[in-house]
Amino acid sequence: LSNPLKEDSGMATVFIRHPVSDYDTWRPRYDEDAHRRDEAGLTEVGVFQDASDPNSVLVVWNTDNVDGVEAMLADEDLEQKMQDAGVLAPPEVWIAD
């Protein structure tokens, strides 16, 4: 069935999930990198921790620029920043439109 809200909005929702070594260490580094997300056209919906594992993080963004998101996620500088912040594995990315 057609979803008129989806067709009208042109927005996609991006879900990023990954484990971190310590949420309290990771979160400030994530917050400091907000300019990168702004440049990619992302609007933050929320940052969530798994109820059974607070070091399992889910980040949710909205965007109308999926290409910008994909370019941001492919940036080698971002990969290094994520490692420095304690991200333990490559992120699992899901883009829903």
The first five atom37 places (N, CA, C, CB, O) and aatype in JSON, in Angstrom:
{
  "aatype": [10, 15, 2, 14, 10, 11, 6, 3, 15, 7, 12, 0, 16, 19, 13, 9, 1, 8, 14, 19, 15, 3, 18, 3, 16, 17, 1, 14, 1, 18, 3, 6, 3, 0, 8, 1, 1, 3, 6, 0, 7, 10, 16, 6, 19, 7, 19, 13, 5, 3, 0, 15, 3, 14, 2, 15, 19, 10, 19, 19, 17, 2, 16, 3, 2, 19, 3, 7, 19, 6, 0, 12, 10, 0, 3, 6, 3, 10, 6, 5, 11, 12, 5, 3, 0, 7, 19, 10, 0, 14, 14, 6, 19, 17, 9, 0, 3],
  "atom_mask": [
    [1, 1, 1, 1, 1],
    [1, 1, 1, 1, 1],
    [1, 1, 1, 1, 1],
    [1, 1, 1, 1, 1],
    [1, 1, 1, 1, 1],
    [1, 1, 1, 1, 1],
    [1, 1, 1, 1, 1],
    [1, 1, 1, 1, 1],
    [1, 1, 1, 1, 1],
    [1, 1, 1, 0, 1],
    [1, 1, 1, 1, 1],
    [1, 1, 1, 1, 1],
    [1, 1, 1, 1, 1],
    [1, 1, 1, 1, 1],
    [1, 1, 1, 1, 1],
    [1, 1, 1, 1, 1],
    [1, 1, 1, 1, 1],
    [1, 1, 1, 1, 1],
    [1, 1, 1, 1, 1],
    [1, 1, 1, 1, 1],
    [1, 1, 1, 1, 1],
    [1, 1, 1, 1, 1],
    [1, 1, 1, 1, 1],
    [1, 1, 1, 1, 1],
    [1, 1, 1, 1, 1],
    [1, 1, 1, 1, 1],
    [1, 1, 1, 1, 1],
    [1, 1, 1, 1, 1],
    [1, 1, 1, 1, 1],
    [1, 1, 1, 1, 1],
    [1, 1, 1, 1, 1],
    [1, 1, 1, 1, 1],
    [1, 1, 1, 1, 1],
    [1, 1, 1, 1, 1],
    [1, 1, 1, 1, 1],
    [1, 1, 1, 1, 1],
    [1, 1, 1, 1, 1],
    [1, 1, 1, 1, 1],
    [1, 1, 1, 1, 1],
    [1, 1, 1, 1, 1],
    [1, 1, 1, 0, 1],
    [1, 1, 1, 1, 1],
    [1, 1, 1, 1, 1],
    [1, 1, 1, 1, 1],
    [1, 1, 1, 1, 1],
    [1, 1, 1, 0, 1],
    [1, 1, 1, 1, 1],
    [1, 1, 1, 1, 1],
    [1, 1, 1, 1, 1],
    [1, 1, 1, 1, 1],
    [1, 1, 1, 1, 1],
    [1, 1, 1, 1, 1],
    [1, 1, 1, 1, 1],
    [1, 1, 1, 1, 1],
    [1, 1, 1, 1, 1],
    [1, 1, 1, 1, 1],
    [1, 1, 1, 1, 1],
    [1, 1, 1, 1, 1],
    [1, 1, 1, 1, 1],
    [1, 1, 1, 1, 1],
    [1, 1, 1, 1, 1],
    [1, 1, 1, 1, 1],
    [1, 1, 1, 1, 1],
    [1, 1, 1, 1, 1],
    [1, 1, 1, 1, 1],
    [1, 1, 1, 1, 1],
    [1, 1, 1, 1, 1],
    [1, 1, 1, 0, 1],
    [1, 1, 1, 1, 1],
    [1, 1, 1, 1, 1],
    [1, 1, 1, 1, 1],
    [1, 1, 1, 1, 1],
    [1, 1, 1, 1, 1],
    [1, 1, 1, 1, 1],
    [1, 1, 1, 1, 1],
    [1, 1, 1, 1, 1],
    [1, 1, 1, 1, 1],
    [1, 1, 1, 1, 1],
    [1, 1, 1, 1, 1],
    [1, 1, 1, 1, 1],
    [1, 1, 1, 1, 1],
    [1, 1, 1, 1, 1],
    [1, 1, 1, 1, 1],
    [1, 1, 1, 1, 1],
    [1, 1, 1, 1, 1],
    [1, 1, 1, 0, 1],
    [1, 1, 1, 1, 1],
    [1, 1, 1, 1, 1],
    [1, 1, 1, 1, 1],
    [1, 1, 1, 1, 1],
    [1, 1, 1, 1, 1],
    [1, 1, 1, 1, 1],
    [1, 1, 1, 1, 1],
    [1, 1, 1, 1, 1],
    [1, 1, 1, 1, 1],
    [1, 1, 1, 1, 1],
    [1, 1, 1, 1, 1]
  ],
  "atom_positions": [
    [[0.83, -1.19, 0.0], [0.0, 0.0, 0.0], [0.87, 1.24, 0.0], [-0.94, 0.01, 1.21], [1.97, 1.25, 0.56]],
    [[0.38, 2.26, -0.61], [1.1, 3.52, -0.68], [0.97, 4.27, 0.65], [0.57, 4.38, -1.83], [-0.08, 4.25, 1.28]],
    [[2.05, 4.91, 1.06], [2.06, 5.72, 2.27], [2.2, 7.18, 1.86], [3.22, 5.29, 3.25], [3.29, 7.62, 1.5]],
    [[1.1, 7.96, 1.91], [1.18, 9.35, 1.44], [2.12, 10.22, 2.28], [-0.21, 9.97, 1.45], [2.69, 11.18, 1.76]],
    [[2.29, 9.91, 3.54], [3.22, 10.7, 4.37], [4.64, 10.52, 3.86], [3.12, 10.29, 5.86], [5.39, 11.49, 3.76]],
    [[5.02, 9.3, 3.55], [6.37, 9.02, 3.04], [6.59, 9.73, 1.71], [6.58, 7.51, 2.88], [7.63, 10.35, 1.5]],
    [[5.63, 9.65, 0.82], [5.78, 10.25, -0.5], [5.89, 11.76, -0.41], [4.61, 9.86, -1.4], [6.65, 12.37, -1.17]],
    [[5.16, 12.38, 0.48], [5.17, 13.83, 0.62], [6.43, 14.33, 1.32], [3.94, 14.29, 1.37], [6.92, 15.41, 1.01]],
    [[6.95, 13.56, 2.26], [8.03, 14.08, 3.09], [9.38, 14.05, 2.41], [8.1, 13.29, 4.37], [10.19, 14.95, 2.62]],
    [[9.67, 13.05, 1.58], [10.98, 12.92, 0.99], [12.06, 12.62, 2.01], [0.0, 0.0, 0.0], [13.25, 12.71, 1.69]],
    [[11.67, 12.27, 3.21], [12.62, 12.03, 4.29], [12.91, 10.54, 4.43], [12.07, 12.6, 5.62], [12.07, 9.69, 4.15]],
    [[14.11, 10.27, 4.86], [14.51, 8.9, 5.21], [14.9, 8.91, 6.68], [15.69, 8.39, 4.29], [15.32, 9.94, 7.21]],
    [[14.77, 7.78, 7.31], [15.21, 7.61, 8.7], [16.41, 6.68, 8.68], [14.05, 7.05, 9.62], [16.38, 5.62, 8.06]],
    [[17.46, 7.1, 9.38], [18.71, 6.35, 9.42], [18.89, 5.8, 10.83], [19.93, 7.24, 9.01], [18.81, 6.54, 11.81]],
    [[19.12, 4.5, 10.9], [19.37, 3.83, 12.18], [20.81, 3.33, 12.16], [18.35, 2.64, 12.42], [21.21, 2.63, 11.24]],
    [[21.57, 3.69, 13.18], [22.96, 3.25, 13.31], [23.08, 2.56, 14.67], [23.99, 4.46, 13.17], [22.75, 3.13, 15.7]],
    [[23.56, 1.31, 14.64], [23.72, 0.58, 15.9], [25.15, 0.06, 15.98], [22.69, -0.6, 16.02], [25.69, -0.47, 15.01]],
    [[25.75, 0.22, 17.16], [27.09, -0.32, 17.36], [27.39, -0.43, 18.85], [28.15, 0.55, 16.66], [26.81, 0.29, 19.67]],
    [[28.31, -1.34, 19.2], [28.75, -1.45, 20.6], [29.87, -0.45, 20.86], [29.23, -2.9, 20.92], [30.68, -0.16, 19.98]],
    [[29.89, 0.08, 22.07], [30.97, 0.97, 22.5], [31.59, 0.41, 23.77], [30.46, 2.42, 22.73], [30.94, -0.32, 24.52]],
    [[32.84, 0.77, 24.0], [33.51, 0.25, 25.2], [32.94, 0.87, 26.47], [35.02, 0.52, 25.12], [32.88, 0.22, 27.51]],
    [[32.52, 2.15, 26.38], [31.95, 2.83, 27.54], [31.09, 3.99, 27.05], [33.08, 3.34, 28.52], [31.61, 4.94, 26.45]],
    [[29.8, 3.93, 27.29], [28.88, 4.95, 26.8], [29.28, 6.34, 27.29], [27.45, 4.63, 27.24], [29.23, 7.3, 26.52]],
    [[29.66, 6.46, 28.54], [29.99, 7.77, 29.11], [31.24, 8.38, 28.48], [30.19, 7.65, 30.6], [31.41, 9.6, 28.51]],
    [[32.1, 7.57, 27.92], [33.26, 8.07, 27.17], [32.86, 8.39, 25.73], [34.42, 7.02, 27.19], [33.29, 9.39, 25.17]],
    [[32.03, 7.53, 25.14], [31.62, 7.69, 23.75], [30.74, 8.92, 23.54], [30.88, 6.46, 23.29], [30.94, 9.65, 22.57]],
    [[29.78, 9.16, 24.43], [28.75, 10.19, 24.18], [29.32, 11.59, 23.98], [27.8, 10.22, 25.33], [28.91, 12.26, 23.03]],
    [[30.25, 12.06, 24.81], [30.78, 13.41, 24.54], [31.48, 13.53, 23.19], [31.74, 13.82, 25.64], [31.41, 14.57, 22.54]],
    [[32.14, 12.48, 22.77], [32.82, 12.51, 21.47], [31.8, 12.52, 20.33], [33.77, 11.3, 21.32], [32.01, 13.18, 19.31]],
    [[30.73, 11.8, 20.5], [29.64, 11.84, 19.52], [29.08, 13.26, 19.45], [28.51, 10.83, 19.89], [28.89, 13.8, 18.36]],
    [[28.81, 13.86, 20.6], [28.24, 15.21, 20.64], [29.17, 16.23, 20.0], [27.93, 15.61, 22.08], [28.71, 17.15, 19.32]],
    [[30.48, 16.1, 20.21], [31.46, 17.03, 19.65], [31.51, 16.98, 18.13], [32.84, 16.72, 20.2], [31.99, 17.93, 17.5]],
    [[31.02, 15.93, 17.53], [31.08, 15.76, 16.08], [29.78, 16.15, 15.39], [31.43, 14.32, 15.74], [29.52, 15.74, 14.26]],
    [[28.96, 16.95, 16.06], [27.65, 17.34, 15.52], [27.77, 18.08, 14.19], [26.9, 18.21, 16.52], [26.9, 17.95, 13.33]],
    [[28.83, 18.86, 14.01], [28.99, 19.62, 12.77], [29.03, 18.69, 11.55], [30.28, 20.47, 12.82], [28.52, 19.04, 10.49]],
    [[29.62, 17.5, 11.71], [29.71, 16.55, 10.59], [28.29, 16.08, 10.21], [30.61, 15.31, 10.97], [27.96, 15.96, 9.03]],
    [[27.47, 15.82, 11.2], [26.11, 15.37, 10.93], [25.28, 16.5, 10.32], [25.44, 14.87, 12.22], [24.46, 16.26, 9.43]],
    [[25.49, 17.72, 10.8], [24.8, 18.88, 10.23], [25.15, 19.04, 8.75], [25.15, 20.17, 11.0], [24.27, 19.26, 7.92]],
    [[26.44, 18.93, 8.42], [26.89, 19.06, 7.04], [26.32, 17.96, 6.14], [28.42, 19.04, 6.99], [26.12, 18.17, 4.95]],
    [[26.07, 16.79, 6.72], [25.51, 15.67, 5.95], [23.99, 15.78, 5.83], [25.88, 14.35, 6.61], [23.37, 14.96, 5.14]],
    [[23.39, 16.76, 6.48], [21.94, 16.95, 6.37], [21.13, 16.1, 7.32], [0.0, 0.0, 0.0], [19.97, 15.78, 7.05]],
    [[21.74, 15.72, 8.46], [21.05, 14.86, 9.42], [20.38, 15.67, 10.52], [22.03, 13.87, 10.03], [20.92, 16.67, 10.99]],
    [[19.2, 15.23, 10.91], [18.5, 15.77, 12.08], [18.37, 14.63, 13.07], [17.09, 16.37, 11.69], [17.81, 13.58, 12.76]],
    [[18.9, 14.83, 14.26], [18.88, 13.76, 15.26], [17.48, 13.54, 15.81], [19.85, 14.08, 16.4], [16.81, 14.48, 16.24]],
    [[17.06, 12.29, 15.8], [15.81, 11.88, 16.43], [16.1, 11.48, 17.87], [15.15, 10.71, 15.64], [15.35, 11.84, 18.78]],
    [[17.19, 10.73, 18.07], [17.55, 10.32, 19.42], [18.75, 9.4, 19.44], [0.0, 0.0, 0.0], [19.13, 8.81, 18.43]],
    [[19.32, 9.3, 20.63], [20.41, 8.37, 20.91], [19.91, 7.48, 22.04], [21.77, 9.12, 21.29], [19.49, 7.98, 23.09]],
    [[19.97, 6.17, 21.83], [19.37, 5.23, 22.76], [20.39, 4.18, 23.19], [18.14, 4.56, 22.15], [21.27, 3.8, 22.43]],
    [[20.24, 3.72, 24.42], [21.05, 2.62, 24.94], [20.15, 1.42, 25.13], [21.75, 3.02, 26.27], [19.0, 1.55, 25.56]],
    [[20.67, 0.23, 24.81], [19.94, -1.01, 25.02], [19.69, -1.17, 26.52], [20.73, -2.23, 24.45], [20.6, -0.99, 27.32]],
    [[18.48, -1.49, 26.9], [18.12, -1.63, 28.32], [18.92, -2.73, 29.01], [16.64, -1.93, 28.46], [19.18, -2.64, 30.21]],
    [[19.33, -3.75, 28.27], [20.07, -4.85, 28.89], [21.59, -4.69, 28.73], [19.63, -6.18, 28.29], [22.36, -5.42, 29.35]],
    [[22.02, -3.72, 27.89], [23.45, -3.47, 27.68], [23.64, -1.99, 27.34], [24.02, -4.38, 26.53], [23.52, -1.61, 26.18]],
    [[23.93, -1.16, 28.34], [24.04, 0.28, 28.1], [25.17, 0.68, 27.15], [24.23, 0.99, 29.39], [25.24, 1.83, 26.72]],
    [[26.06, -0.26, 26.82], [27.13, 0.03, 25.87], [26.79, -0.41, 24.45], [28.4, -0.64, 26.32], [27.65, -0.41, 23.57]],
    [[25.54, -0.78, 24.24], [25.02, -1.02, 22.9], [24.16, 0.19, 22.55], [24.2, -2.38, 22.81], [23.14, 0.45, 23.19]],
    [[24.59, 0.93, 21.51], [24.02, 2.24, 21.21], [23.26, 2.2, 19.88], [25.12, 3.31, 21.16], [23.71, 1.59, 18.91]],
    [[22.12, 2.85, 19.87], [21.34, 3.04, 18.65], [21.16, 4.54, 18.46], [19.95, 2.29, 18.73], [20.64, 5.23, 19.34]],
    [[21.58, 5.03, 17.3], [21.41, 6.44, 16.95], [20.41, 6.5, 15.8], [22.78, 7.12, 16.56], [20.49, 5.73, 14.85]],
    [[19.46, 7.42, 15.91], [18.42, 7.56, 14.88], [18.43, 9.0, 14.38], [17.01, 7.18, 15.44], [18.38, 9.95, 15.16]],
    [[18.5, 9.14, 13.04], [18.48, 10.45, 12.4], [17.43, 10.46, 11.31], [19.87, 10.8, 11.82], [17.05, 9.41, 10.79]],
    [[16.96, 11.65, 10.96], [16.15, 11.87, 9.77], [16.99, 12.66, 8.78], [14.81, 12.61, 10.11], [17.84, 13.46, 9.18]],
    [[16.74, 12.44, 7.49], [17.46, 13.18, 6.46], [16.67, 13.19, 5.17], [18.85, 12.58, 6.23], [15.84, 12.31, 4.92]],
    [[16.93, 14.19, 4.36], [16.43, 14.19, 2.99], [17.61, 14.09, 2.02], [15.58, 15.46, 2.71], [17.47, 14.36, 0.82]],
    [[18.78, 13.7, 2.55], [20.01, 13.62, 1.76], [20.73, 12.3, 2.04], [20.94, 14.82, 2.07], [21.75, 12.28, 2.72]],
    [[20.2, 11.21, 1.53], [20.79, 9.89, 1.77], [22.21, 9.82, 1.21], [19.93, 8.8, 1.14], [23.07, 9.18, 1.82]],
    [[22.46, 10.46, 0.08], [23.82, 10.46, -0.48], [24.81, 11.1, 0.49], [23.84, 11.2, -1.84], [25.93, 10.62, 0.64]],
    [[24.4, 12.18, 1.14], [25.26, 12.84, 2.12], [25.55, 11.95, 3.3], [0.0, 0.0, 0.0], [26.67, 11.96, 3.83]],
    [[24.57, 11.19, 3.73], [24.76, 10.26, 4.84], [25.76, 9.18, 4.45], [23.41, 9.63, 5.27], [26.68, 8.86, 5.2]],
    [[25.56, 8.62, 3.27], [26.45, 7.55, 2.81], [27.88, 8.06, 2.67], [25.96, 6.98, 1.48], [28.83, 7.34, 3.0]],
    [[28.06, 9.29, 2.17], [29.4, 9.87, 2.04], [30.02, 10.08, 3.42], [29.35, 11.2, 1.27], [31.2, 9.81, 3.63]],
    [[29.22, 10.57, 4.37], [29.72, 10.79, 5.72], [30.19, 9.47, 6.34], [28.65, 11.44, 6.6], [31.26, 9.41, 6.93]],
    [[29.38, 8.44, 6.2], [29.72, 7.16, 6.81], [30.94, 6.5, 6.16], [28.53, 6.22, 6.72], [31.59, 5.67, 6.79]],
    [[31.25, 6.86, 4.92], [32.41, 6.31, 4.22], [33.7, 7.09, 4.51], [32.16, 6.29, 2.73], [34.78, 6.66, 4.1]],
    [[33.59, 8.21, 5.21], [34.75, 9.06, 5.5], [35.72, 8.36, 6.45], [34.28, 10.4, 6.1], [35.35, 7.96, 7.55]],
    [[36.97, 8.23, 6.02], [37.98, 7.56, 6.85], [38.24, 8.31, 8.15], [39.29, 7.43, 6.07], [38.56, 7.7, 9.17]],
    [[38.1, 9.63, 8.13], [38.27, 10.43, 9.35], [37.21, 10.04, 10.38], [38.18, 11.94, 9.03], [37.51, 9.95, 11.57]],
    [[35.98, 9.81, 9.93], [34.92, 9.4, 10.84], [35.25, 8.04, 11.44], [33.56, 9.35, 10.13], [35.04, 7.81, 12.63]],
    [[35.75, 7.14, 10.62], [36.11, 5.81, 11.12], [37.14, 5.93, 12.25], [36.67, 4.93, 9.98], [37.01, 5.24, 13.27]],
    [[38.14, 6.78, 12.08], [39.15, 6.96, 13.12], [38.55, 7.59, 14.37], [40.31, 7.84, 12.59], [38.86, 7.18, 15.49]],
    [[37.69, 8.58, 14.2], [37.04, 9.22, 15.35], [36.19, 8.21, 16.13], [36.16, 10.41, 14.88], [36.16, 8.24, 17.36]],
    [[35.51, 7.32, 15.41], [34.7, 6.31, 16.07], [35.59, 5.36, 16.88], [33.87, 5.53, 15.05], [35.25, 4.99, 18.01]],
    [[36.71, 4.96, 16.31], [37.63, 4.1, 17.04], [38.16, 4.81, 18.28], [38.8, 3.67, 16.14], [38.22, 4.21, 19.36]],
    [[38.53, 6.08, 18.13], [39.03, 6.86, 19.26], [37.98, 7.02, 20.36], [39.49, 8.24, 18.78], [38.32, 7.13, 21.54]],
    [[36.71, 7.02, 19.97], [35.61, 7.17, 20.93], [35.24, 5.86, 21.6], [34.4, 7.75, 20.24], [34.43, 5.85, 22.53]],
    [[35.83, 4.76, 21.15], [35.56, 3.48, 21.78], [34.54, 2.61, 21.07], [0.0, 0.0, 0.0], [34.03, 1.66, 21.66]],
    [[34.22, 2.92, 19.81], [33.32, 2.06, 19.05], [34.06, 0.75, 18.78], [32.85, 2.74, 17.71], [35.17, 0.76, 18.26]],
    [[33.44, -0.37, 19.13], [34.11, -1.67, 19.11], [33.95, -2.46, 17.83], [33.62, -2.48, 20.22], [34.69, -3.42, 17.6]],
    [[32.99, -2.08, 16.99], [32.73, -2.83, 15.76], [32.15, -1.88, 14.73], [31.75, -4.03, 16.03], [31.61, -0.83, 15.08]],
    [[32.27, -2.22, 13.45], [31.65, -1.37, 12.43], [30.16, -1.21, 12.72], [31.87, -1.96, 11.02], [29.5, -2.16, 13.16]],
    [[29.64, -0.02, 12.46], [28.21, 0.19, 12.74], [27.33, -0.62, 11.81], [27.86, 1.66, 12.62], [27.65, -0.85, 10.64]],
    [[26.21, -1.04, 12.36], [25.14, -1.63, 11.55], [24.25, -0.48, 11.13], [24.33, -2.75, 12.34], [23.7, 0.22, 11.98]],
    [[24.09, -0.28, 9.83], [23.36, 0.87, 9.3], [22.11, 0.38, 8.58], [24.25, 1.7, 8.35], [22.15, -0.56, 7.78]],
    [[21.01, 1.03, 8.88], [19.75, 0.73, 8.2], [19.1, 2.04, 7.82], [18.79, -0.12, 9.09], [18.87, 2.9, 8.67]],
    [[18.82, 2.21, 6.53], [18.18, 3.43, 6.04], [16.78, 3.06, 5.56], [19.03, 4.11, 4.88], [16.62, 2.24, 4.65]],
    [[15.8, 3.65, 6.18], [14.39, 3.38, 5.84], [13.81, 4.62, 5.18], [13.55, 2.98, 7.1], [13.92, 5.73, 5.7]],
    [[13.17, 4.4, 4.04], [12.53, 5.56, 3.39], [11.08, 5.29, 3.12], [13.22, 5.92, 2.09], [10.38, 6.14, 2.58]]
  ]
}
